[in-house]
């Protein structure tokens, strides 16, 4: 558990920059009438790479900016660490278990819980990283005031009806569960229960390598766009409020200083209305490559699901 938290803290500046990069709105250079206008706060040139985001954040916000949002992130890391044993049990069932009615029921319950918590984590962590407001470290209530819209604070269940977010998170979880189950049928079942000698193992090495490469490529192609869309949809409600914020604290913002962002968020009134709509607008306004920001991160993490 301690090592998991230390590793998460160590790589957090990279993860935080990745979230900001995926959230960053970088429209195509050529003028397009459908693109939302650039507001006064966001007229500076936008970083178009992960390294550019890291440099901009470090230059404008320093170490505090690099670690903005780390507390909720570590909180979820700690929670998922506590959930690791049942999660491994489920993965074990998916790989080598017998697919009877009880197993399917357990998998369905755990997957449903994973979907719900993934929505909550996406909203809290992504907004904590990209918010312009200073988040208090030891006041959960005030932090939630900064991260949630007035409607969401009054009715917390509304985070589950953010357009497209629940569908995106459900697709993400079901893809992971589904691909693990498919590996059981098409990979695990093709392997002998035990090997007698090295020669037996050698004959399966090309099969293993091919399965791993195919799995990683499929993860990148499917999961990366889903994760980009999840970031965009999860911050949308708060991103639109940026156009009403000043760069100085006032009575309407008891959190303290309200900073300008080192990146531009999409604040168009023509908001994303769902999973497909979000992906379509990203491609139309910014290009296909935006959907695959951080594909290497997804590929690396995908090794955990093999």
Backbone bond lengths (Angstrom), bond angles and torsions (degrees), N, CA, C in turn:
res aa  C-N    CA-C-N  psi(-1)  N-CA   C-N-CA  omega(-1)  CA-C   N-CA-C  phi
1 X - - - 1.459 - - 1.530 111.47 -
2 X 1.366 115.74 -47.18 1.459 119.98 -179.52 1.516 110.35 -61.99
3 X 1.348 116.11 -42.58 1.458 119.72 -179.22 1.528 111.15 -64.63
4 X 1.328 115.90 -35.95 1.465 119.57 178.09 1.517 111.62 -63.92
5 X 1.341 116.12 -42.17 1.459 120.11 178.71 1.527 111.28 -67.33
6 X 1.335 116.95 -40.64 1.465 120.32 179.34 1.523 110.99 -64.72
7 X 1.328 116.50 -41.52 1.462 119.61 179.00 1.520 110.45 -65.18
8 X 1.354 116.45 -42.22 1.459 120.21 178.88 1.519 111.07 -61.68
9 X 1.344 117.16 -40.92 1.469 120.85 178.11 1.522 111.36 -66.35
10 X 1.331 116.41 -36.56 1.462 120.89 -178.28 1.527 111.84 -66.34
11 X 1.326 116.20 -42.97 1.472 119.68 -176.01 1.528 112.22 -92.83
12 X 1.339 117.75 0.45 1.460 118.69 -174.48 1.527 114.16 -60.17
13 X 1.359 119.93 -41.58 1.479 117.68 177.64 1.523 112.27 -54.12
14 X 1.328 117.06 -37.28 1.457 120.77 178.07 1.527 111.17 -69.35
15 X 1.337 116.25 -43.21 1.466 119.77 178.76 1.519 110.70 -65.61
16 X 1.338 116.82 -42.89 1.457 119.94 179.07 1.516 112.03 -61.69
17 X 1.349 115.80 -42.11 1.463 119.49 177.56 1.522 110.90 -64.73
18 X 1.334 117.02 -35.53 1.465 120.40 178.22 1.523 111.09 -65.05
19 X 1.330 116.76 -41.98 1.469 120.22 177.53 1.527 109.70 -62.28
20 X 1.323 117.61 -44.36 1.463 120.79 178.93 1.526 110.61 -63.74
21 X 1.328 116.61 -40.37 1.468 120.58 -179.71 1.520 110.89 -63.80
22 X 1.320 116.26 -43.02 1.458 119.32 178.88 1.526 111.62 -69.12
23 X 1.318 116.37 -29.02 1.460 120.16 178.98 1.523 112.42 -80.67
24 X 1.330 116.81 -23.44 1.462 121.55 -173.92 1.524 111.84 -63.84
25 X 1.326 115.18 129.06 1.474 121.84 179.14 1.520 108.59 -92.14
26 X 1.323 116.56 112.80 1.460 121.90 -177.57 1.526 109.10 -125.43
27 X 1.328 117.91 83.30 1.475 120.29 -177.05 1.520 111.95 -64.60
28 X 1.308 114.18 159.31 1.459 120.38 179.23 1.526 110.40 -59.65
29 X 1.327 115.90 153.01 1.465 121.10 -175.94 1.511 111.59 -65.80
30 X 1.348 116.34 -44.00 1.456 118.90 -177.51 1.524 110.58 -67.08
31 X 1.349 118.77 142.81 1.463 120.90 -178.55 1.519 111.37 -65.23
32 X 1.320 114.59 131.76 1.460 121.73 176.83 1.521 107.21 -129.09
33 X 1.302 117.39 125.42 1.466 121.11 -172.96 1.516 111.92 -63.00
34 X 1.345 117.64 -27.64 1.461 119.26 -176.17 1.524 113.20 -79.39
35 X 1.337 117.93 -13.20 1.452 119.43 -176.26 1.524 110.99 -70.56
36 X 1.340 116.50 142.53 1.463 119.36 178.28 1.521 110.67 -67.37
37 X 1.339 117.82 147.70 1.457 120.50 -179.39 1.519 111.88 -68.72
38 X 1.318 116.34 155.78 1.456 121.78 177.31 1.522 108.37 -86.84
39 X 1.328 116.82 125.32 1.455 119.07 -179.60 1.525 109.55 -81.03
40 X 1.326 115.45 167.90 1.457 121.21 -173.70 1.521 112.54 -61.60
41 X 1.346 116.61 -34.50 1.457 120.08 -177.03 1.517 111.07 -69.68
42 X 1.351 118.32 -22.63 1.451 121.97 -170.07 1.526 112.88 -117.56
43 X 1.332 117.60 34.88 1.457 120.17 -176.89 1.531 113.32 -85.99
44 X 1.322 117.78 -9.77 1.455 119.42 178.78 1.518 110.30 -71.79
45 X 1.326 116.18 155.88 1.464 120.34 179.49 1.520 109.71 -61.99
46 X 1.323 115.27 143.27 1.449 120.46 -175.54 1.524 111.24 -98.18
47 X 1.352 117.77 136.69 1.462 119.85 174.05 1.525 109.64 -61.28
48 X 1.323 116.79 139.22 1.459 120.86 -178.81 1.522 112.21 -118.32
49 X 1.333 116.29 24.54 1.457 120.89 176.22 1.521 108.45 -151.88
50 X 1.322 115.63 162.67 1.458 120.02 178.41 1.520 110.59 -63.75
51 X 1.331 117.00 -40.62 1.461 120.27 177.87 1.523 110.69 -63.00
52 X 1.340 116.78 -39.56 1.460 120.35 177.67 1.519 111.75 -62.15
53 X 1.340 116.71 -40.45 1.467 120.87 177.33 1.521 110.13 -62.70
54 X 1.336 117.07 -46.78 1.463 120.47 179.68 1.526 111.34 -59.17
55 X 1.319 116.92 -43.99 1.462 120.63 -179.50 1.515 111.39 -66.08
56 X 1.345 117.37 -42.35 1.470 120.64 -179.69 1.528 111.12 -65.25
57 X 1.335 116.49 -44.94 1.460 119.89 -179.92 1.526 110.69 -63.30
58 X 1.328 116.56 -44.57 1.456 120.09 179.96 1.524 111.55 -63.62
59 X 1.334 116.99 -38.17 1.464 120.97 -178.71 1.526 111.89 -71.05
60 X 1.329 117.15 -38.94 1.461 120.48 -172.97 1.529 113.86 -95.16
61 X 1.346 117.10 -28.22 1.463 118.99 -175.33 1.517 113.04 -122.60
62 X 1.333 117.00 -14.09 1.455 119.86 179.19 1.514 112.90 70.56
63 X 1.332 115.10 -156.58 1.462 121.04 -176.44 1.521 111.33 -63.70
64 X 1.354 116.91 -32.53 1.461 119.73 178.79 1.521 111.05 -61.83
65 X 1.332 116.02 -39.42 1.456 119.49 179.44 1.513 112.39 -69.16
66 X 1.339 116.76 -38.36 1.459 120.36 179.64 1.519 111.60 -64.30
67 X 1.337 116.28 -28.36 1.464 119.73 -178.24 1.527 112.46 -109.29
68 X 1.326 116.89 16.34 1.461 119.21 176.90 1.532 109.49 -65.50
69 X 1.311 115.99 128.20 1.460 121.10 179.82 1.511 114.44 90.81
70 X 1.352 117.31 8.24 1.454 118.49 -175.97 1.528 112.55 -72.00
71 X 1.341 118.40 -32.72 1.461 119.46 -177.21 1.526 112.76 -63.79
72 X 1.350 119.66 -50.59 1.468 117.41 176.18 1.522 112.71 -62.95
73 X 1.337 116.40 -32.47 1.466 119.53 177.90 1.518 111.00 -63.44
74 X 1.328 117.08 -47.24 1.460 120.37 178.35 1.519 111.35 -65.18
75 X 1.329 116.55 -33.17 1.457 119.78 176.27 1.520 111.82 -61.31
76 X 1.324 116.37 -44.38 1.467 119.45 178.23 1.524 111.44 -71.03
77 X 1.337 117.33 -35.42 1.473 119.55 175.65 1.521 110.31 -59.49
78 X 1.342 115.58 -44.91 1.464 120.24 178.72 1.518 110.92 -62.27
79 X 1.322 116.93 -41.02 1.465 120.28 179.13 1.523 110.97 -63.89
80 X 1.354 116.52 -46.72 1.461 119.05 -178.81 1.522 111.10 -67.04
81 X 1.342 117.58 -28.32 1.459 119.96 174.43 1.526 110.34 -62.69
82 X 1.338 116.63 -40.33 1.460 120.49 177.54 1.521 111.81 -67.42
83 X 1.337 115.39 -26.28 1.458 120.49 179.52 1.527 112.35 -89.59
84 X 1.342 117.11 2.67 1.462 119.65 -171.87 1.516 112.83 -66.29
85 X 1.340 117.74 -39.95 1.467 119.73 -177.74 1.524 111.63 -62.95
86 X 1.363 119.31 -53.12 1.469 117.23 176.75 1.517 113.07 -62.16
87 X 1.337 117.62 -31.47 1.464 120.05 178.64 1.527 110.55 -65.29
88 X 1.336 116.90 -44.06 1.460 120.04 178.55 1.522 111.34 -65.74
89 X 1.329 116.12 -34.67 1.460 118.96 176.61 1.522 110.58 -61.96
90 X 1.337 115.76 -43.17 1.462 119.72 179.47 1.521 110.66 -65.15
91 X 1.341 116.56 -43.59 1.466 119.53 177.98 1.527 110.18 -61.28
92 X 1.352 116.09 -38.22 1.452 119.19 177.04 1.519 111.80 -62.52
93 X 1.326 116.20 -42.55 1.465 120.08 176.24 1.521 110.74 -59.97
94 X 1.360 115.66 -43.69 1.461 119.33 -178.01 1.523 111.84 -63.06
95 X 1.340 115.37 -35.32 1.458 118.80 -176.71 1.533 113.04 -83.68
96 X 1.321 117.45 -47.09 1.465 119.60 -171.08 1.519 113.90 -126.45
97 X 1.326 117.54 -0.84 1.447 119.91 -176.48 1.525 113.23 -79.06
98 X 1.311 113.61 171.92 1.457 120.99 176.11 1.523 108.05 -92.68
99 X 1.324 116.97 128.64 1.464 121.10 -175.28 1.525 110.16 -85.35
100 X 1.332 115.13 76.49 1.453 119.50 175.35 1.519 109.52 -100.89
101 X 1.308 116.89 -177.91 1.466 121.41 -174.64 1.527 111.63 -63.35
102 X 1.322 117.77 -40.97 1.460 120.76 -178.40 1.523 111.67 -66.08
103 X 1.331 116.43 -40.49 1.467 120.14 179.10 1.522 111.00 -62.88
104 X 1.309 116.49 -45.80 1.460 120.83 179.40 1.524 110.93 -61.16
105 X 1.338 116.91 -39.02 1.462 120.47 179.32 1.523 111.04 -64.82
106 X 1.338 117.08 -44.00 1.463 120.44 179.18 1.522 110.53 -62.96
107 X 1.328 116.57 -44.08 1.459 120.79 179.48 1.531 110.59 -61.81
108 X 1.332 117.20 -40.33 1.463 121.25 -179.75 1.529 111.03 -64.21
109 X 1.333 116.99 -41.43 1.471 121.02 -179.93 1.523 110.65 -65.74
110 X 1.344 116.79 -46.95 1.458 120.45 -178.99 1.526 111.04 -65.69
111 X 1.333 116.66 -40.37 1.463 120.07 178.92 1.529 110.58 -64.16
112 X 1.323 117.43 -39.13 1.476 120.93 178.54 1.524 110.58 -63.67
113 X 1.339 116.30 -42.70 1.467 120.04 177.16 1.517 110.54 -63.12
114 X 1.327 116.57 -40.84 1.463 121.11 178.79 1.525 110.79 -61.84
115 X 1.326 118.00 -39.94 1.468 121.75 179.45 1.526 110.70 -62.94
116 X 1.330 116.24 -47.74 1.465 120.87 -178.81 1.525 110.71 -60.30
117 X 1.317 116.76 -46.99 1.460 120.73 -177.50 1.523 111.91 -71.17
118 X 1.334 117.24 -29.07 1.463 119.77 176.92 1.523 110.75 -66.97
119 X 1.331 117.17 -37.28 1.464 120.63 175.95 1.526 110.21 -62.27
120 X 1.332 116.44 -47.68 1.464 120.66 -179.32 1.533 110.38 -61.98
121 X 1.324 116.58 -44.89 1.464 120.13 -179.73 1.526 111.49 -63.48
122 X 1.328 117.23 -42.20 1.465 120.25 -179.72 1.520 110.99 -60.71
123 X 1.326 116.98 -44.54 1.465 120.87 -178.45 1.525 110.84 -65.82
124 X 1.322 117.22 -49.84 1.466 121.02 -174.39 1.525 111.63 -69.19
125 X 1.320 117.32 -51.36 1.465 120.67 -174.55 1.527 111.48 -69.39
126 X 1.328 117.66 -47.32 1.464 120.19 -177.40 1.523 111.70 -63.83
127 X 1.317 116.95 -38.92 1.459 119.59 178.15 1.529 111.24 -72.48
128 X 1.328 117.15 -35.07 1.464 119.71 179.19 1.525 110.43 -63.53
129 X 1.321 116.66 -36.83 1.466 120.95 -179.28 1.525 111.42 -74.20
130 X 1.324 117.62 -38.09 1.462 120.72 -172.03 1.528 114.19 -98.60
131 X 1.328 118.87 -4.58 1.457 119.99 -177.26 1.519 111.73 -66.93
132 X 1.319 115.86 152.04 1.471 121.74 175.42 1.520 111.63 -89.13
133 X 1.320 117.19 -11.95 1.458 120.28 -175.45 1.523 110.84 -90.32
134 X 1.329 114.73 149.85 1.459 120.65 175.47 1.526 108.72 -74.01
135 X 1.315 117.56 126.39 1.459 121.66 -179.52 1.526 110.20 -95.37
136 X 1.324 118.12 126.79 1.465 119.90 176.50 1.518 110.27 -69.58
137 X 1.313 117.24 141.62 1.463 121.42 -176.19 1.523 112.78 -80.49
138 X 1.323 117.87 -26.26 1.457 120.03 -172.20 1.524 112.66 -126.28
139 X 1.320 116.33 29.46 1.464 120.59 176.33 1.521 108.22 -139.01
140 X 1.332 115.95 93.78 1.453 121.11 -176.87 1.524 110.88 -61.78
141 X 1.325 117.14 -40.81 1.459 120.46 -178.09 1.517 112.08 -61.76
142 X 1.333 117.03 -46.33 1.461 120.50 -179.51 1.525 111.20 -68.76
143 X 1.336 116.16 -34.52 1.462 118.97 177.73 1.523 110.97 -65.05
144 X 1.327 116.73 -42.35 1.462 120.29 178.26 1.519 111.13 -66.00
145 X 1.335 116.95 -32.44 1.468 119.90 175.57 1.524 110.65 -60.25
146 X 1.340 115.90 -35.04 1.464 119.71 -179.41 1.526 112.18 -79.37
147 X 1.331 116.76 -29.58 1.455 120.22 -173.24 1.525 113.57 -90.55
148 X 1.324 117.15 -26.43 1.455 120.59 -176.85 1.523 110.70 -106.86
149 X 1.311 116.09 148.66 1.457 120.81 175.61 1.525 108.93 -72.23
150 X 1.334 118.56 162.02 1.474 119.85 178.96 1.527 112.57 -54.40
151 X 1.326 116.89 -40.23 1.466 120.06 179.44 1.515 111.14 -66.12
152 X 1.334 116.77 -40.45 1.465 120.16 -179.97 1.514 111.49 -69.14
153 X 1.332 117.68 -33.66 1.466 119.64 177.13 1.520 110.65 -66.88
154 X 1.309 116.35 -36.52 1.461 120.36 -179.93 1.514 111.47 -76.00
155 X 1.330 116.25 -37.48 1.471 121.81 -179.58 1.526 108.32 -130.51
156 X 1.349 118.45 85.33 1.475 121.23 -175.43 1.525 114.23 -56.49
157 X 1.319 117.44 -27.65 1.462 119.60 -179.38 1.523 112.25 -62.52
158 X 1.328 117.53 -15.36 1.463 120.01 -176.41 1.531 112.69 -69.37
159 X 1.327 117.67 -15.65 1.456 117.50 174.84 1.523 110.88 -65.69
160 X 1.341 116.29 -20.86 1.461 119.87 179.91 1.524 112.29 -85.22
161 X 1.327 116.52 -7.29 1.467 118.77 176.14 1.525 110.82 -116.31
162 X 1.345 116.05 18.90 1.462 119.06 168.34 1.520 107.19 -59.42
163 X 1.323 118.08 127.60 1.469 119.70 -173.68 1.524 113.65 -49.81
164 X 1.313 115.62 118.04 1.452 121.45 172.92 1.517 116.53 83.60
165 X 1.342 119.21 -17.03 1.463 120.16 -173.00 1.522 111.73 -68.20
166 X 1.312 117.65 -46.03 1.461 120.16 179.79 1.524 111.00 -62.40
167 X 1.332 116.55 -39.11 1.463 120.57 178.15 1.533 110.13 -64.32
168 X 1.327 117.00 -42.44 1.464 120.98 -179.72 1.528 110.88 -64.51
169 X 1.340 116.91 -45.68 1.462 120.47 179.92 1.527 111.33 -65.84
170 X 1.329 116.13 -38.91 1.464 120.12 177.45 1.520 110.59 -63.24
171 X 1.324 116.42 -44.08 1.470 120.29 178.76 1.516 110.85 -62.05
172 X 1.330 116.69 -39.99 1.466 121.76 -179.97 1.525 111.06 -62.61
173 X 1.334 116.77 -48.00 1.466 120.80 -178.88 1.534 110.89 -68.23
174 X 1.320 117.25 -45.04 1.461 119.99 -178.34 1.523 111.57 -65.11
175 X 1.325 116.90 -33.65 1.469 119.11 176.34 1.526 110.05 -61.66
176 X 1.346 116.39 -46.66 1.459 120.25 -178.69 1.530 110.63 -62.72
177 X 1.331 116.36 -48.80 1.468 119.95 179.26 1.526 110.57 -62.24
178 X 1.332 116.38 -43.30 1.458 120.30 -177.72 1.515 113.37 -65.19
179 X 1.340 117.26 -41.68 1.467 119.45 -179.16 1.525 111.28 -69.64
180 X 1.339 117.43 -33.55 1.466 119.51 175.78 1.523 109.84 -64.74
181 X 1.330 116.54 -42.07 1.467 120.13 178.28 1.529 110.85 -64.47
182 X 1.330 117.58 -40.42 1.471 120.29 179.46 1.524 111.20 -65.40
183 X 1.336 116.56 -35.89 1.458 118.43 176.47 1.521 111.42 -63.01
184 X 1.331 115.30 -33.80 1.463 119.32 177.62 1.524 110.63 -59.85
185 X 1.335 116.00 -45.36 1.464 119.69 -175.17 1.528 112.86 -78.55
186 X 1.346 117.10 -36.73 1.463 119.59 -172.04 1.526 114.24 -102.61
187 X 1.337 117.35 -13.43 1.460 119.56 -179.60 1.524 110.76 -119.68
188 X 1.327 117.03 -61.15 1.461 121.03 -175.93 1.524 111.15 -58.69
189 X 1.330 117.24 -42.05 1.465 119.96 -178.23 1.520 113.45 -67.80
190 X 1.347 115.71 -17.45 1.464 119.20 -179.50 1.525 112.52 -87.64
191 X 1.331 116.95 -4.93 1.459 121.60 -176.35 1.522 109.19 -100.60
192 X 1.314 118.90 135.63 1.467 121.26 177.02 1.525 110.98 -60.05
193 X 1.313 115.59 155.41 1.467 120.32 179.70 1.519 111.56 -61.77
194 X 1.330 116.94 -32.70 1.467 120.72 176.35 1.528 108.38 -153.89
195 X 1.341 114.51 158.48 1.461 120.57 179.47 1.528 109.48 -107.79
196 X 1.323 115.60 139.36 1.459 120.19 -178.39 1.524 111.58 -81.21
197 X 1.324 117.16 -35.19 1.459 119.65 -176.80 1.524 109.67 -156.22
198 X 1.349 115.32 177.76 1.459 121.48 -177.88 1.519 112.11 -63.83
199 X 1.312 117.57 -33.62 1.458 120.41 -179.74 1.522 111.36 -61.75
200 X 1.324 116.50 -36.59 1.465 119.75 177.02 1.524 111.04 -65.41
201 X 1.334 116.32 -39.17 1.464 120.44 179.98 1.529 110.60 -67.48
202 X 1.349 116.19 -42.08 1.465 120.46 -177.08 1.523 112.03 -57.63
203 X 1.298 117.00 -35.74 1.460 119.78 -178.14 1.522 112.51 -67.22
204 X 1.345 116.96 -19.96 1.463 120.56 -178.34 1.533 112.90 -99.46
205 X 1.339 117.39 -6.73 1.470 119.71 -177.09 1.528 112.12 -59.30
206 X 1.356 120.27 -48.23 1.474 118.58 177.35 1.531 112.67 -57.94
207 X 1.320 115.68 -35.92 1.470 119.90 177.88 1.518 110.79 -64.55
208 X 1.343 117.42 -45.32 1.461 121.69 178.51 1.527 111.18 -61.09
209 X 1.332 116.16 -48.90 1.459 121.13 -177.79 1.526 110.58 -61.69
210 X 1.319 116.88 -44.78 1.460 120.82 178.80 1.518 111.95 -61.21
211 X 1.351 116.51 -41.45 1.465 120.42 179.83 1.520 111.46 -64.96
212 X 1.346 116.83 -40.71 1.470 120.74 -179.75 1.524 110.76 -66.94
213 X 1.327 117.47 -46.48 1.468 121.26 -179.44 1.526 110.60 -62.79
214 X 1.325 116.60 -44.48 1.469 120.12 178.83 1.523 110.57 -62.39
215 X 1.328 117.07 -42.18 1.458 121.10 -179.37 1.521 111.52 -63.76
216 X 1.352 117.25 -44.74 1.463 120.34 179.78 1.529 111.13 -64.82
217 X 1.333 117.02 -41.61 1.465 120.27 179.24 1.519 110.96 -63.37
218 X 1.326 116.56 -41.86 1.463 120.20 179.28 1.523 111.04 -66.21
219 X 1.346 116.62 -39.48 1.467 119.90 177.03 1.525 111.20 -59.55
220 X 1.336 115.82 -45.08 1.465 119.97 -179.79 1.521 110.77 -62.66
221 X 1.314 117.35 -45.51 1.465 121.77 -176.32 1.523 112.09 -65.49
222 X 1.321 117.58 -36.38 1.469 121.07 -173.77 1.523 112.09 -97.89
223 X 1.341 117.14 -48.18 1.465 120.04 -172.07 1.522 113.37 -75.49
224 X 1.333 117.99 -36.52 1.471 119.09 -176.96 1.530 112.06 -59.82
225 X 1.345 120.50 -50.14 1.470 118.79 176.66 1.519 112.41 -59.75
226 X 1.331 117.68 -37.58 1.464 120.15 178.61 1.525 110.84 -62.24
227 X 1.328 117.34 -41.05 1.461 120.32 -178.38 1.525 111.45 -70.21
228 X 1.328 117.70 -37.04 1.465 120.54 175.78 1.525 110.08 -63.24
229 X 1.321 116.22 -45.30 1.464 121.02 179.65 1.527 110.49 -64.15
230 X 1.327 117.70 -39.08 1.464 121.01 178.69 1.527 110.85 -60.82
231 X 1.327 117.18 -40.36 1.469 120.26 177.75 1.524 109.99 -64.08
232 X 1.321 117.53 -48.75 1.463 120.86 -177.57 1.533 111.53 -60.98
233 X 1.335 116.55 -44.79 1.461 119.77 -176.99 1.529 111.72 -70.63
234 X 1.326 117.17 -36.08 1.465 120.26 -175.58 1.520 112.58 -69.90
235 X 1.337 118.23 -28.39 1.467 120.60 -177.81 1.521 112.30 -98.72
236 X 1.317 118.31 -3.42 1.460 121.01 -169.98 1.524 113.59 -58.75
237 X 1.340 116.89 -45.07 1.465 119.89 -176.89 1.520 111.77 -61.65
238 X 1.337 117.33 -40.98 1.462 120.77 179.41 1.517 112.10 -79.24
239 X 1.335 117.43 -31.57 1.463 120.05 -179.00 1.518 110.86 -62.33
240 X 1.319 117.30 -38.13 1.461 120.08 -179.55 1.514 112.01 -66.81
241 X 1.352 117.68 -24.45 1.460 120.14 178.40 1.525 112.17 -73.04
242 X 1.351 116.79 -14.64 1.464 119.73 -179.10 1.518 112.50 -59.57
243 X 1.331 116.32 -31.50 1.455 118.83 -176.45 1.523 111.89 -69.93
244 X 1.343 116.39 -11.68 1.461 120.09 179.29 1.528 111.90 -102.42
245 X 1.341 117.05 -2.62 1.457 120.19 -175.28 1.515 111.35 -91.10
246 X 1.335 115.79 145.84 1.452 121.71 170.39 1.514 108.43 -95.16
247 X 1.318 117.12 171.55 1.461 120.65 178.27 1.518 111.28 -95.14
248 X 1.337 117.90 9.65 1.450 121.19 175.85 1.517 108.77 -126.83
249 X 1.327 118.57 150.25 1.455 120.76 -178.97 1.517 110.66 -68.73
250 X 1.326 115.91 149.90 1.454 120.96 175.79 1.516 108.53 -148.61
251 X 1.300 116.42 -176.39 1.454 120.66 -175.03 1.513 112.65 -67.73
252 X 1.317 117.32 -19.99 1.461 119.79 179.12 1.515 112.12 -84.20
253 X 1.343 117.55 -8.45 1.447 121.16 -178.72 1.527 108.80 -128.31
254 X 1.340 117.37 78.91 1.455 121.22 -176.84 1.509 113.29 -68.11
255 X 1.358 118.98 -5.72 1.444 121.36 -177.59 1.524 112.42 -70.47
256 X 1.300 117.62 -18.19 1.452 120.04 -177.88 1.510 110.20 114.37
257 X 1.313 116.76 -144.19 1.452 121.82 -174.62 1.523 112.09 -62.62
258 X 1.315 115.81 138.25 1.457 122.21 174.10 1.517 106.93 -113.03
259 X 1.331 117.12 111.62 1.454 121.73 -174.19 1.519 111.57 -92.70
260 X 1.323 114.19 159.05 1.458 118.58 168.62 1.515 108.34 -77.24
261 X 1.316 116.42 148.05 1.459 120.97 -177.34 1.520 111.41 -84.00
262 X 1.352 117.41 146.66 1.455 119.94 174.12 1.524 112.30 -81.35
263 X 1.314 117.02 14.00 1.453 121.61 176.95 1.514 108.75 -151.74
264 X 1.311 115.33 164.86 1.458 120.91 -179.39 1.520 109.58 -102.86
265 X 1.331 115.67 130.06 1.452 121.23 174.74 1.524 109.40 -101.82
266 X 1.302 115.46 153.93 1.463 120.04 179.32 1.526 108.94 -77.72
267 X 1.334 116.54 116.07 1.463 121.76 -177.53 1.515 112.01 -120.36
268 X 1.318 116.74 26.38 1.456 121.38 -178.23 1.524 110.55 -68.67
269 X 1.337 116.58 145.37 1.461 120.47 176.14 1.530 110.84 -65.43
270 X 1.310 116.87 -27.18 1.465 121.63 176.20 1.520 107.84 -80.41
271 X 1.342 116.72 76.91 1.456 121.92 -171.80 1.527 111.46 -75.57
272 X 1.319 113.76 165.38 1.456 119.32 174.40 1.533 108.70 -64.55
273 X 1.313 116.55 134.82 1.466 120.54 -177.00 1.512 113.48 -109.49
274 X 1.324 117.50 -0.66 1.444 119.97 -179.98 1.509 111.34 173.18
275 X 1.324 115.90 -179.19 1.453 121.78 -177.68 1.525 112.06 -61.02
276 X 1.321 117.27 -53.55 1.461 121.38 -177.58 1.527 110.59 -66.83
277 X 1.332 116.32 -41.99 1.456 120.30 179.80 1.530 111.28 -61.49
278 X 1.330 116.67 -41.22 1.466 121.00 179.74 1.525 110.16 -62.95
279 X 1.326 116.90 -48.35 1.465 120.46 -179.74 1.526 110.90 -62.34
280 X 1.340 116.49 -40.38 1.459 120.73 -179.46 1.519 111.57 -64.54
281 X 1.339 117.20 -44.28 1.463 120.62 179.99 1.525 111.63 -68.01
282 X 1.322 117.43 -35.87 1.464 119.74 177.08 1.521 110.16 -60.92
283 X 1.336 116.42 -45.93 1.465 120.55 -179.85 1.523 110.20 -64.86
284 X 1.333 118.32 -43.60 1.454 122.43 -176.58 1.525 111.65 -68.58
285 X 1.327 116.56 -42.25 1.458 120.11 -174.24 1.531 113.87 -88.04
286 X 1.344 116.34 -31.05 1.464 118.86 -171.68 1.525 114.44 -123.98
287 X 1.325 117.92 -24.15 1.457 120.31 179.86 1.518 113.16 112.34
288 X 1.331 115.37 158.65 1.459 121.63 -177.65 1.521 112.67 -60.75
289 X 1.329 117.32 -35.92 1.461 120.08 -173.71 1.516 112.63 -61.93
290 X 1.343 117.63 -25.37 1.464 120.64 -179.70 1.524 110.81 -64.43
291 X 1.328 117.49 -34.41 1.463 120.80 179.07 1.520 112.42 -65.64
292 X 1.331 116.72 -16.97 1.466 119.77 -177.10 1.524 112.10 -115.07
293 X 1.327 116.66 26.91 1.452 119.95 173.96 1.532 109.88 -65.86
294 X 1.315 115.78 128.74 1.462 120.32 178.51 1.509 113.58 75.54
295 X 1.337 117.34 28.02 1.470 119.52 -178.83 1.518 111.03 -60.96
296 X 1.313 118.61 -31.90 1.463 122.08 -179.04 1.526 111.13 -67.16
297 X 1.349 116.36 -32.72 1.475 120.66 176.57 1.519 109.07 -65.23
298 X 1.328 116.72 -44.68 1.463 121.38 178.79 1.517 110.74 -63.76
299 X 1.334 117.28 -39.72 1.464 120.62 179.59 1.533 110.69 -65.21
300 X 1.332 116.90 -42.72 1.459 120.72 179.73 1.528 110.58 -63.64
301 X 1.331 116.14 -46.47 1.461 119.33 179.74 1.524 111.91 -67.12
302 X 1.354 115.61 -27.29 1.456 119.67 179.43 1.517 113.18 -64.32
303 X 1.346 117.27 -20.00 1.460 119.96 176.59 1.522 110.99 -60.66
304 X 1.340 116.53 -26.69 1.466 120.11 -179.63 1.522 112.12 -69.03
305 X 1.329 117.10 -21.50 1.456 120.31 -175.82 1.527 112.49 -97.87
306 X 1.326 117.31 4.11 1.462 120.03 -178.01 1.531 109.98 -84.49
